[in-house]
Amino acid sequence: MLPKVVIFGRPNVGKSTLFNRLVRRKAAIVADIPGVTRDNKGLKANLGNLEFILYDTAGFDQVDTKNELSKNILDKITDIINLADIIIFMLDARTGIIPFDYSCAKILRKVKCPILLVMNKVEGDAQKNQAYESIKLGYGEPLIISAEHGIGLGSLEENLSNLMKNVNNKHITNTAIEEPSIRLAIVGRPNSGKSTLTNTLIGANTVLTGDQPGVTRDAVMLDLIWKNQKFQLVDTAGIRKKSKIIDKIEKLSVESAIDTVKYAQIVILVLDCNEALSRQDLTLASHVVEEGRVLVIAANKWDIVVNHEEVKVALRKRLNIAFSQLRGVHLVEISALNNTGIDHLMNEVMIMYNKWNTKISTARINKWLNIIQQRNPPPLKSGRVIKIKYCTQVNIRPPTFVFFTNLLGDFNESYKRYLLNNLREEFDLNGVPLRIMFKNSKNPYI
């Protein structure tokens, strides 16, 4: 098990910038606006020869006791710093030490793990001279860095390495190879119940939820074990139409959510059954299919639907029309709030994941190919007969097939659909995105 390193500090000191640099991708939203990060986010990070789990936290700020969201954010920050093996206490050299930094320092005095004081945004002598004011906080001399420009990371590695030597040996000496996790992303429109579903799957109030749309901003990664299968669960921000997005933070949140699909293996699209299936839902689903990911649709808030059969038929009809290229996509009725239908949903996720990994022998494929060509031969091209000589599967995730023909050129769309539909039916691949390609052999007359 890898050591847990938590970045802690007041809003807008550069925590997410350092997080992104160490995990080596834009996993956290960064903006010059305080309070962008709300949920804690943990990912595997590398710094030189060091490997650890790095957590980005929401900026620790004054708590409005009347605001439930504000109290929940504070509770989650407290939970994660109590689980930390090392805490990076980050400050801003541009603003210097402000009174609330003392409040942050007071919070950390109750924590038993080592504290590494880091002064960020040091790009010149003025900030460097100001940085040493932080000694007043009682955590020693600060480490000077610039997360944005990569300054001081060598010193950060050295300091973390020294602190990790004192971390419990189980975090460092356990080098057993772990079974890889399945990356499962949850996407949908705002307030459809994505975070509630995430909390239900985890079995704890791990991510922020609320009645108002837009509570979740960043993609939040969590570990989940379901029937001995490991998952990396990703809760994402709600995605609206581009024309309705005017806020900078929401724009960054939507970009992060869409980008999450690229890294996922399975995507659960959460629908609110009390609202009509919108073009935005279909656009999201199309994006998942285009990326070649497994798609499972969760019809949420099913417990408050009045006419179940009528709603179910309407949803299925709309999906069949919109997704003729993904016939058989799974639709599961659930109530994330009441924990109903969740077992069924996860069972469908595993069924579709196994189909996505299907590998079919070349012999089986070509036996099928001969039969369907006899039943419906390919159309002529410029008066010449097109022959598909053989077919082979060249990839999985998604299953990808190459058809070798005697003539170069695209088949018409109707014959491609004929091949795809028969592939799905013969090899039980309904609901799975498929890729087919055509190549010509050297001799066009054979």
Stockholm file with secondary structure:
# STOCKHOLM 1.0

chainA/1-446         MLPKVVIFGRPNVGKSTLFNRLVRRKAAIVADIPGVTRDNKGLKANLGNLEFILYDTAGFDQVDTKNELSKNILDKITDIINLADIIIFMLDARTGIIPFDYSCAKILRKVKCPILLVMNKVEGDAQKNQAYESIKLGYGEPLIISAEHGIGLGSLEENLSNLMKNVNNKHITNTAIEEPSIRLAIVGRPNSGKSTLTNTLIGANTVLTGDQPGVTRDAVMLDLIWKNQKFQLVDTAGIRKKSKIIDKIEKLSVESAIDTVKYAQIVILVLDCNEALSRQDLTLASHVVEEGRVLVIAANKWDIVVNHEEVKVALRKRLNIAFSQLRGVHLVEISALNNTGIDHLMNEVMIMYNKWNTKISTARINKWLNIIQQRNPPPLKSGRVIKIKYCTQVNIRPPTFVFFTNLLGDFNESYKRYLLNNLREEFDLNGVPLRIMFKNSKNPYI
#=GR chainA/1-446 SS CCCEEEEECSTTSSHHHHHHHHHTSCCSCCCSSTTCCCSCEEEEEEETTEEEEEEECCCCCCCCTTCHHHHHHHHHHHHHHHHCSEEEEEEETTTCCCHHHHHHHHHHTTCCSCEEEEEECCCSHHHHHHHGGGGGGSSCSCEECBTTTTBTHHHHHHHHHHHHTTSCHHHHHCCCCCCCCEEEEEEESTTSSHHHHHHHHHTSCCSCCCSSTTCCCSCEEEEEEETTEEEEEEECCCCCCGGGCCCHHHHHHHHHHHHHHHHCSEEEEEEETTSCCCHHHHHHHHHHHHTTCEEEEEEECGGGCSCHHHHHHHHHHHHHHHTGGGTTCEEEECBTTTTBSHHHHHHHHHHHHHHHTCCCCHHHHHHHHHHHHHHSCCCCBTTBCCCEEEEEEEETTTTEEEEEESSCSCCCHHHHHHHHHHHHHHHTCTTSCCEEEEEECSCTTC
#=GC SS_cons         CCCEEEEECSTTSSHHHHHHHHHTSCCSCCCSSTTCCCSCEEEEEEETTEEEEEEECCCCCCCCTTCHHHHHHHHHHHHHHHHCSEEEEEEETTTCCCHHHHHHHHHHTTCCSCEEEEEECCCSHHHHHHHGGGGGGSSCSCEECBTTTTBTHHHHHHHHHHHHTTSCHHHHHCCCCCCCCEEEEEEESTTSSHHHHHHHHHTSCCSCCCSSTTCCCSCEEEEEEETTEEEEEEECCCCCCGGGCCCHHHHHHHHHHHHHHHHCSEEEEEEETTSCCCHHHHHHHHHHHHTTCEEEEEEECGGGCSCHHHHHHHHHHHHHHHTGGGTTCEEEECBTTTTBSHHHHHHHHHHHHHHHTCCCCHHHHHHHHHHHHHHSCCCCBTTBCCCEEEEEEEETTTTEEEEEESSCSCCCHHHHHHHHHHHHHHHTCTTSCCEEEEEECSCTTC
//
